[in-house]
Amino acid sequence: MNVLNLAVRSLLVLGLLTAPGIARTAFAQTEDSAAIPSVDRTQVAVGTGSITGVYYPAGGAICAAVNTDRPTHRIRCKVRPSQGSVANIEDLRQGRSQFAIVQSDTQYAAVNGTGPFKEQGPFRNLRSVLSLYSESLTVLANSASRIEHFEDLRGKRVNIGPTGSGARATLDGLMAQYGWSYGDFAEATDLPPATLAQALCSDRIDAMVILAGHPNSAVQDVTNNCAAVIVPIDGPKRDALLRANRYYGGAVVPGGLYRNSNRDIPTFGVLATLVTTTAVSDEVVYTVTRELLDQLPRIQSMHPALSRLNRSTMAYAGLTAPLADGAVRYYRETGLLPTN
């Protein structure tokens, strides 16, 4: 199967080309859409990720919910593609986005000025809005590579993900526990997401690392097209990482979701979260929060990764930045937070 066909298949299985709801939410809501009508008093951009990942359609679902009642609140939401969580934080700093989907570990690092944000220092104007879904660090390996455990990646050709992505930041944290650098791989690549399936299945790389909610259509596409396996991540190094970082949690890739994967596979992960900044008005944050929570069943139906959103935990799970005042107002009105 050539690169073009695999790229198209990746978009198809993600629902970006075939599912009418996602097609409308993702592509019709991009920042390259037609000029904003004068009826809109405010426009907001939601930083997401690659168009072949889950953040992009998740952002489309968020904007679809917000835009449903545009004639009343006069706020227009648009989706902004990006390189991922770390890049989204920088876009928030620079005002290029007003909201963004970021991993819980990236949110923590931005608030505290650690990891990729050490030079910039703490992002004191960052604010939490809500948590979304869990994401697991997922390593896929070509079965011919004989990679059976995370430790076996040393000396192999590994696609580590794009600079600025949450997957790269999470991988960095785990590698630090092992005392590894990218030089410990035979080759560390950063291939375009749409080419990863072809690269793994054609033996151009031995393994690829992604951060994903499950079930994940991209993982399904890879495992259906070649003898790729999901590599377990467990043991004392992983456990030490979890103990030292409260934004991580143990996780499993459930058995039976993918070909060649009949048992639960241990790993760890983070939560995808929606954040904003103090530069965005309380009224806008309140409106966005209200539209998302009031239309939660609709959002849950728009992508498999969103289907398990839990209203009762969305006001606190994985959130380390202070809650935005507009979000607090909604949570108190609806009983999700105490009034005092």
N, C-alpha and C positions, 0 to 999 in steps of 0.2 A: 504494500500500500504506500503510495507516494506521500510526500509532505503535505501537498494541498488537500488530498482526500482526508488525511488524518486531521488536519486543521479544521476542515469543515465538519468532520465527525465530532470533534471536540466541542464545536459550537452547537451541533445538533443535540448531543447528549446532555449538554448543560441547559438545554431549553432556550437558548438565545436566538435560535433561528426558527424553531418549530412551534413552541408554545406561545399562543397568541398573547396571553397575559404578560409573560416575561418579555416578549418581543416589544410590546407596547411600553412596559414599564422601564426597560433598560434603554432601548434605542430612542424611543420617542421623548425621553426626558433628558437627553444629554445636553451639555452646555453649548453644543454647536447647533441646537435647535433654532427655529425661527425667532425673529426678534420678539422681545417680551412686550405684550400689549400694555397700553397705558393704564389699564385697570389694575395692574399689579403694582402695589406700593413697595413691595420688598421681594428680592430674589435671593435665594440661598443655594449654594452649591454643596453637595455631599461628596467628599473625597472617598473613593472606593479602592479599586485595584485594577488588575488586568481584566480586559473584557472576557477572557477565557476562564476567569476564576469565579468564586462565589460572591465576593464583595460587590462586584459590579451589578449583578442582578438583585442582590440584597438592597443595594442603594436604589435601584430602580423601583423595588417594591416600596421602599420608604417614600420616595418622591411621588409614586402613584397615590399613596395614601394622603400625603399632604396636598397634592394638586386636586384631589377630588372635590374639595370645598373651596377652591380658589376664589369664586365669585364673592364668597362671604368674607374670608379672612384676607384675601388679596396678597397672599404669599405664594410665590412660584418657586418650586424646588427643581433642581437639575442635578444630574449625575456627573461627577467628574472622575474620569479614569485616572489611575496613578500607578506608581510602582509598588504601592502597599502601605503598611502601617507607618513605618518610619517616615516615608515621604509625605504621608498625610499629615503628620504632626508638623512638618516644616511648612506645608501649605496653609495650615491653620495659623501658624506664627506670622506668615507673610500676608494673611488675609485673602489668599486665593480660594480658600474654602471656608465656609461658615460652620459646617458640620463634617464629621469624618468617622468612618468605621476603622477602628484600630484594635489590635490585640490587647488583652489585659496586661501583659508583661510590658508591651510598648508604652501603654498608658502610665504604668508605674515608673518606668525609666524616665519618661518625659517629666512627670511631676517632681521626681527627685534629682533630675540632672545626672543620670548615670548611663552607662552603656553607650549607645550611639549619640546620646545627648550630653555627654560629659563636657564638651567644649562650650556648648550654649548655656549650660547651667539649668536649674529648675525652670520649668514652664509654669510660672505661678498663675497665669491667666487661664490655664486649661480647666475645663469643667466637664463633669460626667453628665450624661443625659439618661442612658439606660444600657443594660446589657442585652445581648442578643443570643447567640448560640455558641456551643462549645466547638473548639477546633483542636484536632489532634495532629501532632507532628507525625507525618506518615512517610516512611521510607519504602520506596518500591524498587525492587532489584530484578534484573534479568536472571532467570534461574541458572543460566549458563555461567554466571559470575561466581556461583557458589557462596554467595553472601547469605548467611543464616542468622547473624546477630549484628547489632550496630557496630561492634568492635571490628567486624570483618570489612568495614568500609575503608579502613586504613590501607593505603596502597592501591585503591581502586579509582576508577574514573567516575566522579560524582557530580551531578548537577546540583549546585548549592542554592539556586534561586537568585533573583535579581537583587542588586544593591538597593537598600531602602525597603525591602519586603520584610514582613513579620516572620516569614519562614526562615529567612537568613538570620535574623536576630535570635530566634529561638534555637536554631542550630548552633549558633555561636556560643550560647549559654551551655549547651550540652557538651560541645567540644572542649570548652574550658575545663570541665570536670575531668576530662580525659587528658588534659594537657596537650591537646592537638592544635595545630594550625592548618591552614589550607595546604601548606606544603607537605602534609602527611598523606594527602591524596596523590595518586598518580597524575590526576588531572582534575582541576576544579573548574567546572564550566558554568556559564550563565546563559543558557539557551532560551530563546523566546518560548513562552508557555505553549503556544500552538504546535511547536515542533517536538515537544518532549516525548510524546508517545512513539513517534517515528524513530527518534534517537535511541530510546531504550530498546525498542523491538528490533532495530537493525544493528544492535551491538555497538553503536557509536559511544554510548555511555554504559556503565555497569549499574548505576543506581541514580535515582532522582529523589529529591527531598521536597515535600510540599507540606503546607499546613492547611488542613481541610476539615470541614464538618462531614459527618458520614450519615447516610449514604452519599457518596460523591460520584457524580457522573463521569468526571475525568478519570478517576481511579478505575471505575468500571470499564471505561473505554480501553485503558491500557491493559488491564488484566484479561479482557476479552480478545485482544488482538495478538497477544503473545504470552509466553509462559512466564509472566511477571508475578512476583510474590511480594507480599507485604512483610517487612522485616520487623521482628519484635524489638522493642526498646524497653529494657528492664534491667534490674541488677543494682548493685550498691552505688554506682556513679549516678544513675538516674535518681535513685532515692535521695542521695545527698543534695542533688539539685532541687528536688521538691521540698525538702526540709528547709533549705536556705531561702526559698522564694515562694511566698504565700500566694502569688498570682498564678502559679502552676498547680496542676492537679493530675493525679494518676488517671489514666483513661484506657479504654480498650477499643479496638476496631472490632465490632461484633462479627462473630462467625456467620457465614452464610450470605453475607452481602455481596461478596465478589467471588469470581472463579478462583479456584485453588486456595480458598480461604474458608475452611469449614469450622474453624475454632476461633474463639476470641483471641485477639492478638494484643498483648500489652504495649502501651506507649504512654505518653503524657500529653498534656495540652493546656490550652488557655481558653479564654472566652473572647468572642468578638464583642466589642462595645461601641456605642455611639457617643461621641464627645463633641464639645463645642468650646467656645471661649467667652470671656467676659465682654468681648466686643460685640457680641450678638445680644440684642435686647431681650429682656425677660419675657416680654409678650410674644416674641417670635419663638423662643424656646418653649414656652408654655403651649403655644398653638401646635408646634411640631410634635411635642410629647403627647398632647391630647389626641391628635389625629392618628398617631401610631397605635396608641393603646386602645382607643375607641374602635379602631378598625382591625384589631389584632386577628380575628378569625380570617379576614380577607388576606392579610399579609401571610399568615401561616399557610395558606393554600397556594402561594405563588412560587415557592421553591422548596425542595425537600429539606434543605438546611434550616429553613425557617419554621418547619412544621411543628417543632417541639418547643417553641418559645413559651416560656412560663411566666405569665403575668405577675405571679406572686413574688418572683425573685428578680424581676428586671430592674427594680429600683435600687439594688445593692450588689448583686453578685458580680465579682470581678472588678468593681469600681474603686479606684484609689484616689482619683482626683475628686475634689469636693463636688457635690451635686450642684448643678446650675439652679439658680433661684426659681427660674420658670418651671423647671422640672419638679422641684420641691413643691411648688404651689399645686401642680396637678396631682402629685402623689398624696398630698394631704387632703385635697378635696375628695379623692376617691378612696381614702382609707388605706392606701398602700404604705403610707408613713404616718406615724402619730402626729397629731396636731400641735403638740407641745415639744 
